[in-house]
Structures are given as structure tokens and as C-alpha cells.
Amino acid sequence: MCISCGCGKFEDAHGDERHVTVATLQRAADAANLTLEQVIGNMRQGASSMEKGGIPDHQSAGQAVKERLRPD
């Protein structure tokens, strides 16, 4: 689903690959040799930890996408 906006449309990235979809989660699962369910559980634990301890400042957020979209 487009988890980032909460619309509930599981595969709709709204024309912007920065949105998180089920396909995004599946690619993460494949990269880590995990199931989709394991990745979702890990994300749930990570989100809970960040809620309790503060969200870390991540200055490179979105940098990978910016690099891929940079014109040659």
C-alpha cells in the first residue's frame, strides 16, 4: 500500500517512486532473504522503537532516489 500517505492502495505509488508500496517491501525482503511478513514485523519493531526513543535525524533521506533521477 502507499504506506507513506495512508491511502490504502497497496500498489499505487502515485507516480512517485519515493512512496512506499508492497512492492517496495517485497524488494527489501528479497534483498535481506526474508519473507514479506518478517520485513513488516521488523518495520513494526523499528517504528515502535523510534516512537519511544525519537526519530533519528537522517540527512541522506531520499538521496538514493535523487541519485537515480539525476540527469546524465
C-alpha atoms as an extended CHARMM CRD file, in Angstrom:
* protein
*
        72  EXT
         1         1  MET       CA              0.0000000000        0.0000000000        0.0000000000  PROA      1               0.0000000000
         2         2  CYS       CA              1.1270000000        3.5450000000       -0.2690000000  PROA      2               0.0000000000
         3         3  ILE       CA              2.1140000000        3.4100000000        3.3570000000  PROA      3               0.0000000000
         4         4  SER       CA              3.6410000000        6.8640000000        3.2630000000  PROA      4               0.0000000000
         5         5  CYS       CA              0.3280000000        8.6400000000        2.5880000000  PROA      5               0.0000000000
         6         6  GLY       CA             -2.0120000000        6.0660000000        4.1060000000  PROA      6               0.0000000000
         7         7  CYS       CA             -4.4080000000        5.9140000000        1.1590000000  PROA      7               0.0000000000
         8         8  GLY       CA             -4.7360000000        2.1360000000        1.4380000000  PROA      8               0.0000000000
         9         9  LYS       CA             -3.9610000000        1.4570000000       -2.2360000000  PROA      9               0.0000000000
        10        10  PHE       CA             -1.3900000000       -1.3090000000       -1.8520000000  PROA      10              0.0000000000
        11        11  GLU       CA              0.4260000000       -0.9080000000       -5.1900000000  PROA      11              0.0000000000
        12        12  ASP       CA             -0.1790000000        2.7660000000       -6.0160000000  PROA      12              0.0000000000
        13        13  ALA       CA              2.9810000000        4.8620000000       -5.8300000000  PROA      13              0.0000000000
        14        14  HSD       CA              1.0550000000        7.8710000000       -7.1680000000  PROA      14              0.0000000000
        15        15  GLY       CA              3.6060000000        8.2930000000       -9.9560000000  PROA      15              0.0000000000
        16        16  ASP       CA              6.4290000000        8.8640000000       -7.4610000000  PROA      16              0.0000000000
        17        17  GLU       CA              8.7580000000        6.0010000000       -6.5550000000  PROA      17              0.0000000000
        18        18  ARG       CA              9.5540000000        7.5880000000       -3.2100000000  PROA      18              0.0000000000
        19        19  HSD       CA              6.2100000000        6.3660000000       -1.8440000000  PROA      19              0.0000000000
        20        20  VAL       CA              6.3610000000        3.0300000000       -0.0350000000  PROA      20              0.0000000000
        21        21  THR       CA              4.3200000000        0.2290000000       -1.6080000000  PROA      21              0.0000000000
        22        22  VAL       CA              4.0570000000       -3.5130000000       -1.0770000000  PROA      22              0.0000000000
        23        23  ALA       CA              6.4830000000       -3.8770000000       -3.9900000000  PROA      23              0.0000000000
        24        24  THR       CA              8.9870000000       -1.7350000000       -2.0660000000  PROA      24              0.0000000000
        25        25  LEU       CA              8.6420000000       -4.0060000000        0.9480000000  PROA      25              0.0000000000
        26        26  GLN       CA              8.9900000000       -7.1200000000       -1.1990000000  PROA      26              0.0000000000
        27        27  ARG       CA             12.2270000000       -5.7970000000       -2.7230000000  PROA      27              0.0000000000
        28        28  ALA       CA             13.5380000000       -5.1890000000        0.8020000000  PROA      28              0.0000000000
        29        29  ALA       CA             12.5270000000       -8.7240000000        1.7900000000  PROA      29              0.0000000000
        30        30  ASP       CA             14.2670000000      -10.1740000000       -1.2590000000  PROA      30              0.0000000000
        31        31  ALA       CA             17.4240000000       -8.1660000000       -0.5650000000  PROA      31              0.0000000000
        32        32  ALA       CA             17.5900000000       -9.4850000000        3.0070000000  PROA      32              0.0000000000
        33        33  ASN       CA             16.4480000000      -13.0240000000        2.1330000000  PROA      33              0.0000000000
        34        34  LEU       CA             13.4050000000      -12.5700000000        4.3990000000  PROA      34              0.0000000000
        35        35  THR       CA              9.6810000000      -13.0160000000        3.9440000000  PROA      35              0.0000000000
        36        36  LEU       CA              7.4010000000      -10.0470000000        3.4880000000  PROA      36              0.0000000000
        37        37  GLU       CA              5.8800000000      -10.8630000000        6.8690000000  PROA      37              0.0000000000
        38        38  GLN       CA              9.3140000000      -10.7190000000        8.5220000000  PROA      38              0.0000000000
        39        39  VAL       CA             10.0570000000       -7.3400000000        6.9660000000  PROA      39              0.0000000000
        40        40  ILE       CA              6.7020000000       -5.9770000000        8.1340000000  PROA      40              0.0000000000
        41        41  GLY       CA              7.4140000000       -7.2630000000       11.6550000000  PROA      41              0.0000000000
        42        42  ASN       CA             10.8790000000       -5.7260000000       11.6230000000  PROA      42              0.0000000000
        43        43  MET       CA              9.4290000000       -2.4280000000       10.4590000000  PROA      43              0.0000000000
        44        44  ARG       CA              6.7900000000       -2.5590000000       13.1920000000  PROA      44              0.0000000000
        45        45  GLN       CA              9.5150000000       -3.0850000000       15.8190000000  PROA      45              0.0000000000
        46        46  GLY       CA             11.6710000000       -0.3360000000       14.3320000000  PROA      46              0.0000000000
        47        47  ALA       CA              8.8010000000        2.1410000000       14.1980000000  PROA      47              0.0000000000
        48        48  SER       CA              7.8770000000        1.3580000000       17.7820000000  PROA      48              0.0000000000
        49        49  SER       CA             11.4740000000        1.8770000000       18.8700000000  PROA      49              0.0000000000
        50        50  MET       CA             11.6540000000        5.2180000000       17.0670000000  PROA      50              0.0000000000
        51        51  GLU       CA              8.3700000000        6.3530000000       18.6170000000  PROA      51              0.0000000000
        52        52  LYS       CA              9.7650000000        5.6290000000       22.0680000000  PROA      52              0.0000000000
        53        53  GLY       CA             13.2930000000        6.9200000000       21.5380000000  PROA      53              0.0000000000
        54        54  GLY       CA             12.8870000000        9.6570000000       18.9690000000  PROA      54              0.0000000000
        55        55  ILE       CA             13.1960000000        9.5720000000       15.2340000000  PROA      55              0.0000000000
        56        56  PRO       CA             16.8580000000        9.8380000000       14.2160000000  PROA      56              0.0000000000
        57        57  ASP       CA             17.9540000000       12.7080000000       12.0060000000  PROA      57              0.0000000000
        58        58  HSD       CA             18.6590000000       11.1620000000        8.6430000000  PROA      58              0.0000000000
        59        59  GLN       CA             20.1620000000       13.8110000000        6.3910000000  PROA      59              0.0000000000
        60        60  SER       CA             20.6040000000       11.4170000000        3.4750000000  PROA      60              0.0000000000
        61        61  ALA       CA             16.8870000000       10.5990000000        3.3080000000  PROA      61              0.0000000000
        62        62  GLY       CA             15.8720000000       10.2900000000       -0.3270000000  PROA      62              0.0000000000
        63        63  GLN       CA             19.4440000000       10.6000000000       -1.5680000000  PROA      63              0.0000000000
        64        64  ALA       CA             19.3910000000        7.2560000000       -3.4020000000  PROA      64              0.0000000000
        65        65  VAL       CA             16.3190000000        8.2900000000       -5.3660000000  PROA      65              0.0000000000
        66        66  LYS       CA             17.8340000000       11.7000000000       -6.1390000000  PROA      66              0.0000000000
        67        67  GLU       CA             20.9670000000        9.9790000000       -7.4520000000  PROA      67              0.0000000000
        68        68  ARG       CA             18.9680000000        7.6700000000       -9.7330000000  PROA      68              0.0000000000
        69        69  LEU       CA             16.8460000000       10.5240000000      -11.0580000000  PROA      69              0.0000000000
        70        70  ARG       CA             19.7760000000       12.8560000000      -11.7110000000  PROA      70              0.0000000000
        71        71  PRO       CA             20.0590000000       13.6450000000      -15.4430000000  PROA      71              0.0000000000
        72        72  ASP       CA             23.2430000000       12.3860000000      -17.0810000000  PROA      72              0.0000000000
